């Protein structure tokens, strides 16, 4: 029901079958199908520092700054990406079931909770594209 059938001969059609799935839909599918995931998606004690309201991992990419303190916290990653722009969230969810329960009551989207670029400016991702990041 999402397919737009109006295209001219020779035009390419891109299909994104999961584009209307929520983060909760994805995790429920993972549980139902018993899909194994890397440990980074589950809560562990990790060394992180706070920047713009999210927990980032220290690294050669530019963090932490002099006024940012590294500390151990129990966090997990709701998405996995470049460490300079992907934040962790405080969490005790160390199983798929606990992740599902956590997401079900969360009022912050994955993007809102973990995308550092979105905290910097509305055009941060476009800036990265222009700089050759992608």
PyMOL commands that set and color helices and strands:
alter all, ss='L'
color gray80, all
select helices_A, chain A and resi 23-33+39-41+96-105+110-114+116-120+124-130
alter helices_A, ss='H'
color red, helices_A
select strands_A, chain A and resi 44-51+54-56+71-76+89-90
alter strands_A, ss='S'
color yellow, strands_A
deselect
rebuild
show_as cartoon
